[in-house]
C-alpha cells in the first residue's frame, strides 16, 4: 500500500521519548544506587558513592539516542513510507491538510488512521501554573535533581518515578486522592507497593487531594485536602502524574463526524473504525489500554481491516 505518515513532533512517540525508554533507564540508575547503598547487607563496602544527577540524565538521553534509529524518519523512508513532519487537520473523510515548513497543502487517501497518542492530564488546580510543574513529558529535560519532590498521583507513572527519585536521594512525598495507590490493581498489590515505597523513603499520603498551590516568598506551598482538613506541603518541584488523556485537539475530528467516547478517546467499533467508516484509530488515542504493545496489536488490525475489509 502507498502510505504517508504524518508526525507532528518526534518519531517514536511516547514510548521512546518520554515513556518506557527514559523511565526504565532512570529506574536502572536508581536501582544501582540503591544496591550500592545497601551493599553492606552483602558484605561489601562501597562508601563514598554519590549521585551525579546531570550524568544520570545524560545517560537517559544516550539510551534514547541508541534506540532512536529504529523509529527514525530514515528507517521508515527506507521501508517505503512517505514520512512528513508537520501538523495534520482533517478536512473531509478523504482529505487531510498538512502544515509544515513548506506551508499548507491537502493530501487525499482512501483510508485515514488516527494514531496521535496521548498526553499528560494536568487539571486546572489554582496556582499550579504559577509555581510551575513537571509532567512525565517534561521531566526528562531537567538536569538538576530536586531536593524536595512532590508527586501528585499514585498510578504506575507516579509510583515508579517517586521510587526512582527517592532512591537517587530526593525527599519525595507521593500524594494520591484515592484511599490507596494503584487503584486499578488488587488491594494486595497496593499494599506491597506502599510497603516498598516507604522502605525506600517515600512519604506516601493517600486520601490527599491537591486543591491549591501558592508561592510564599521563595517557598512553594501545596495545599491538600485530607478528609476535610487542609494539609500544607513545602516543595521544590512538583511532578503531576495524574494520568494521560487522548491527544485529539487541533485535528477537527468532530467537524467531519468522528466522535469521541465519554472518556475523551476516539470512539471506535470492534474493528477500530470510527463513525466515519474509512477513518480508523488505534493506540492511546483510541484506548482503552495505554500500552505500547496494545498499540502495536491494534495497529496491525487497523492495517489489515482497512486494506482487506
C-alpha positions in Angstrom: 0.0 0.0 0.0 1.1 3.6 -0.6 1.5 5.1 2.9 2.0 8.6 4.1 2.9 9.0 7.8 2.5 12.5 9.3 4.3 13.1 12.7 3.8 16.4 14.4 6.7 16.3 16.9 9.1 13.3 17.4 9.2 9.9 15.8 8.8 7.1 18.2 6.2 8.8 20.3 5.7 8.4 24.0 7.5 5.1 24.5 10.8 6.2 23.0 10.9 9.8 24.1 9.0 10.3 27.3 7.7 6.9 28.4 9.1 3.4 28.6 12.7 4.0 27.4 13.7 7.0 29.6 11.7 5.9 32.7 13.3 2.4 32.6 16.8 4.0 32.1 16.2 6.2 35.2 14.9 3.3 37.2 18.1 1.3 36.4 20.3 4.1 37.7 18.2 4.4 40.8 18.3 0.7 41.3 22.1 0.6 41.0 22.4 3.5 43.5 20.1 1.6 45.9 22.1 -1.6 45.6 25.4 0.3 46.3 23.9 2.0 49.4 22.7 -1.3 50.7 25.8 -3.3 49.8 26.7 -3.7 53.4 23.9 -6.3 53.7 26.0 -8.4 51.3 29.4 -7.9 53.0 30.5 -5.2 50.5 32.0 -1.8 51.3 31.0 0.9 48.8 31.5 4.1 50.9 31.8 7.4 49.1 29.3 6.7 46.3 27.5 9.9 45.2 24.8 10.7 42.6 25.7 12.9 39.7 22.2 13.7 38.5 23.2 15.5 35.4 25.2 12.4 34.3 22.2 10.2 35.1 20.1 12.3 32.8 22.8 12.3 30.2 22.7 8.5 30.2 18.9 8.6 29.9 19.2 10.6 26.7 22.1 8.4 25.5 19.8 5.4 25.8 17.1 7.2 23.9 19.5 8.1 21.1 20.7 4.5 20.8 17.1 3.2 20.2 16.0 6.3 18.2 17.3 5.0 14.8 14.7 2.2 14.9 11.9 4.8 14.9 13.6 7.3 12.7 12.4 9.1 9.5 15.2 7.4 7.6 14.3 3.9 8.7 10.6 4.3 7.7 11.6 6.0 4.4 13.8 3.0 3.6 10.8 0.8 4.4 8.8 2.7 1.7 6.8 5.1 3.9 6.5 8.7 2.8 7.2 10.5 6.1 6.1 14.1 6.6 6.9 16.2 9.7 4.1 18.6 10.3 0.6 19.1 11.7 -2.5 17.4 10.2 -6.1 18.5 10.2 -8.9 16.5 8.7 -10.8 18.5 6.0 -13.1 15.7 4.8 -13.3 11.9 5.2 -10.7 11.6 2.4 -8.7 14.7 2.8 -6.0 15.9 5.3 -4.5 19.3 5.4 -0.8 19.1 6.1 1.0 22.2 7.5 4.8 22.0 7.6 7.8 24.2 6.8 6.8 24.3 3.2 3.3 25.7 4.0 -0.1 24.0 3.8 -1.4 21.6 1.3 -4.1 18.9 1.0 -3.4 15.1 0.8 -6.0 12.6 -0.2 -6.3 8.9 0.9 -8.8 6.1 0.7 -8.2 5.3 4.4 -7.0 7.5 7.2 -5.7 6.3 10.5 -5.6 8.4 13.7 -2.7 7.3 15.9 -1.9 10.6 17.7 -1.3 9.0 21.1 -1.9 10.7 24.5 -0.6 13.5 26.7 -0.3 14.1 30.4 -3.5 15.2 32.1 -3.0 18.4 34.0 -6.1 19.6 36.0 -6.7 23.3 36.5 -5.6 23.4 40.1 -5.4 27.1 41.3 -1.8 28.3 41.4 -0.3 25.2 39.8 0.8 27.1 36.6 2.2 29.9 38.7 4.5 27.7 40.7 5.5 25.6 37.7 5.2 21.9 37.3 6.8 18.8 35.7 5.0 16.1 33.8 6.2 12.7 32.5 6.8 14.6 29.2 8.9 17.5 30.5 10.7 15.7 33.4 13.4 14.5 31.1 14.7 18.0 30.3 15.8 18.8 33.9 19.5 18.5 34.8 19.3 19.5 38.4 17.9 17.0 40.9 15.0 18.4 43.0 15.9 18.2 46.7 12.2 18.0 47.7 9.9 16.5 45.1 6.1 16.4 45.5 4.5 13.7 43.2 0.8 14.1 42.5 -0.8 10.7 41.5 -0.4 7.2 42.8 -0.7 5.4 39.5 2.1 3.5 37.7 3.9 6.6 36.5 3.7 8.4 39.9 4.9 5.3 41.8 7.8 4.4 39.6 9.1 8.0 39.4 8.6 8.6 43.2 10.6 5.5 43.9 13.4 6.4 41.5 13.9 9.9 42.8 13.8 8.7 46.4 16.5 6.1 45.6 18.6 8.8 44.0 18.4 10.8 47.2 15.5 13.3 46.8 13.0 13.8 49.6 9.8 12.6 48.0 6.2 13.0 49.0 3.7 10.9 47.0 0.1 12.2 47.2 -2.9 10.2 45.9 -6.5 11.4 46.3 -7.9 7.9 46.3 -7.8 5.8 49.5 -5.0 3.6 48.1 -2.3 3.6 45.4 -2.7 1.8 42.1 -6.5 1.7 42.3 -6.7 -0.5 39.1 -4.8 -3.3 40.8 -5.8 -5.7 43.6 -5.6 -4.2 47.1 -2.8 -6.7 48.0 -0.7 -5.2 45.2 -1.3 -1.7 46.5 -0.2 -2.7 50.0 3.0 -4.3 48.7 3.9 -1.2 46.7 3.2 1.1 49.7 5.4 -1.0 51.8 8.3 -0.9 49.3 7.9 2.8 48.7 8.1 3.5 52.4 11.1 1.3 52.7 12.8 3.4 50.0 12.0 6.6 52.0 8.9 7.9 50.1 6.4 9.7 52.3 3.1 8.2 51.0 -0.1 10.2 51.5 -3.3 8.6 50.4 -6.7 10.3 50.5 -4.8 13.6 49.9 -6.2 15.8 47.1 -4.3 18.9 45.9 -6.6 21.9 45.9 -4.3 24.9 45.8 -0.7 26.0 45.1 0.9 29.2 46.1 4.3 30.9 46.5 5.4 32.4 49.8 8.5 34.4 49.0 10.9 31.8 47.7 8.9 28.9 49.1 6.5 26.7 47.1 3.5 25.6 49.1 0.9 22.9 48.1 -2.4 22.8 50.0 -4.0 19.4 50.0 -7.4 18.4 51.4 -7.3 15.3 53.7 -10.7 14.2 54.8 -11.9 17.8 55.1 -8.8 19.2 56.7 -6.1 21.2 55.0 -2.5 20.0 54.8 0.3 22.2 53.6 3.4 20.8 52.0 6.5 22.7 51.1 8.4 21.5 48.0 11.0 22.5 45.4 9.4 20.9 42.4 6.1 19.1 41.8 5.5 16.3 39.3 2.0 16.0 38.0 1.3 12.3 37.3 -2.5 12.2 37.3 -2.9 10.0 34.2 -3.0 10.7 30.5 -5.6 11.7 28.0 -6.1 11.1 24.3 -4.5 13.7 22.0 -7.4 14.8 19.8 -7.2 18.6 19.7 -6.4 20.7 16.6 -7.4 17.9 14.1 -11.0 18.9 13.6 -12.2 15.4 14.1 -15.7 16.1 15.2 -16.3 18.6 12.4 -16.2 15.7 9.9 -18.2 13.3 12.0 -15.6 11.5 14.1 -17.0 11.3 17.6 -15.3 11.0 20.9 -16.1 8.5 23.7 -17.1 9.8 27.1 -13.6 9.3 28.4 -12.2 11.6 25.6 -10.8 8.9 23.4 -11.8 8.5 19.7 -14.9 6.3 19.6 -14.3 3.1 17.6 -16.1 -0.2 16.9 -14.8 -3.7 17.3 -12.8 -3.3 14.1 -11.3 0.0 15.2 -13.4 2.0 12.8 -14.6 5.4 13.8 -18.2 6.6 13.0 -16.8 7.6 9.6 -16.1 4.1 8.2 -12.9 4.8 6.2 -11.3 6.6 9.2 -9.7 4.4 11.8 -8.0 4.9 15.2 -5.5 2.9 17.2 -3.2 3.2 20.2 -3.6 5.6 23.2 -5.9 7.9 21.2 -8.4 5.0 21.0 -7.7 3.2 24.2 -8.8 1.6 26.4 -5.3 0.4 27.4 -2.3 2.8 27.2 0.5 0.3 26.5 2.9 0.2 23.6 2.3 -3.5 22.9 -1.5 -2.9 22.8 -1.0 0.0 20.3 1.1 -2.3 18.1 -1.5 -5.0 18.3 -4.3 -2.6 17.3 -2.2 -1.1 14.5 -1.8 -4.5 12.9 -5.6 -5.0 12.9 -6.2 -1.4 11.6 -3.9 -2.1 8.6 -5.4 -5.4 7.8 -9.0 -4.3 8.2 -8.5 -1.1 6.2 -6.7 -2.8 3.3 -8.7 -6.0 3.1 -12.1 -5.3 4.7 
